[in-house]
Amino acid sequence: MQQSDASVVFVVFVYGTLRRGEGNHGLLATAEFLGKARTAPDFLLFDLGAYPAVVVQPDGQGTAIVGELYAVDGTTLAQLDALEEHPDYYVRREIELPGGPRAWIYVLDAAEVALARPIHCGDWRAQR
């Protein structure tokens, strides 16, 4: 499966500036909104100022992250990868959503958020 193939559909979970009403949402203009979603409590969410970041919580004792699901084509996925600087900054990884589909999510290495403020509620928008 080629990720650059525009006809292939990928499900993406977004939790920050790509959500509806946020600054980078325009990149999802051609995407199909699949609904609101929440991850399993396997992550920690951090406020990096202009945007948030998710870190995988290795012991599974994290927080459920609030976000939105979109169906995107390969072209849009490549644009999201460019925005998130995948794989040099954020890394795109596939997760299983509780009661839902598998989806791609962008995560950071824990070292990148060492000085960032945690968002304990799991919702970047709600804490702002």
C-alpha positions in Angstrom: 0.0 0.0 0.0 1.6 3.3 -1.1 1.0 6.2 1.2 1.3 8.6 -1.6 -1.6 7.1 -3.5 -4.4 9.7 -3.4 -7.1 7.0 -3.7 -6.1 5.1 -0.5 -8.1 6.2 2.6 -6.4 6.7 6.0 -8.2 7.4 9.3 -6.4 10.2 11.2 -7.0 11.2 14.9 -6.3 14.9 15.4 -6.2 16.6 18.9 -4.8 20.1 18.4 -4.5 22.7 15.6 -6.0 20.4 13.0 -9.4 20.2 14.9 -12.4 22.1 13.5 -12.1 25.8 14.3 -8.3 25.7 14.8 -5.5 27.2 12.7 -4.4 24.2 10.7 -7.9 22.7 10.1 -7.8 24.0 6.4 -5.4 21.1 5.6 -8.4 18.8 6.2 -10.7 20.7 3.8 -11.1 17.7 1.5 -11.2 15.1 4.3 -14.4 13.4 5.6 -15.2 14.2 9.2 -15.9 10.9 10.9 -16.8 12.3 14.3 -15.5 13.1 17.7 -13.3 10.5 19.4 -11.3 9.6 22.5 -8.3 7.4 22.7 -7.6 4.7 25.3 -5.8 6.1 28.4 -2.4 5.3 26.9 -1.1 8.8 26.4 -0.1 12.1 28.1 -1.0 15.4 26.5 1.2 18.5 26.8 0.7 22.2 26.0 3.6 23.5 23.9 2.1 27.0 23.6 0.8 27.3 20.1 0.1 23.6 19.8 -0.2 20.4 21.9 1.7 17.2 21.8 0.9 13.6 22.8 3.4 11.3 24.3 2.9 7.5 24.6 2.6 6.5 28.3 4.6 3.3 28.4 2.9 1.9 31.5 -0.6 2.4 30.1 -1.4 4.7 33.0 -2.0 7.8 30.9 -5.0 9.9 29.9 -7.6 9.5 27.2 -7.1 12.2 24.6 -10.0 14.0 23.1 -10.0 14.7 19.4 -11.6 14.2 16.0 -11.4 11.5 13.3 -11.0 12.2 9.6 -10.8 10.0 6.6 -8.0 11.4 4.4 -6.4 10.4 1.1 -2.7 9.9 0.6 -2.1 13.4 -0.7 -3.6 14.9 2.5 -1.7 12.5 4.7 1.5 13.6 3.0 0.5 17.3 3.8 -0.2 16.4 7.4 3.2 14.6 7.6 4.9 17.7 6.3 3.1 20.0 8.8 4.0 17.6 11.7 7.6 17.2 10.3 7.1 13.4 10.4 9.3 11.5 11.1 11.9 14.1 12.3 9.8 15.8 15.0 6.4 14.2 15.4 6.1 10.5 14.5 2.9 9.1 13.0 1.8 5.8 14.5 -1.3 3.7 14.3 -3.5 3.2 17.3 -6.6 1.3 18.1 -9.4 3.5 19.3 -11.8 2.1 22.0 -14.9 0.8 20.2 -13.7 2.3 16.9 -11.4 2.0 14.0 -7.6 2.0 14.0 -6.3 5.5 13.3 -3.1 7.4 12.8 -2.0 9.8 15.5 1.0 12.1 15.7 3.1 11.7 18.8 6.3 13.2 20.2 9.2 11.6 22.1 9.0 12.3 25.8 12.3 14.3 25.7 10.6 16.9 23.5 8.1 17.8 26.2 10.3 17.7 29.2 9.6 21.3 30.1 6.0 21.5 28.8 2.9 21.8 31.0 0.8 18.6 31.1 -2.9 18.8 30.2 -4.5 16.4 32.7 -8.0 16.6 31.2 -6.8 15.2 27.9 -8.4 18.0 25.9 -6.2 20.8 24.6 -9.1 23.0 23.6 -10.9 22.7 27.0 -7.8 23.7 28.9 -7.3 26.9 26.9 
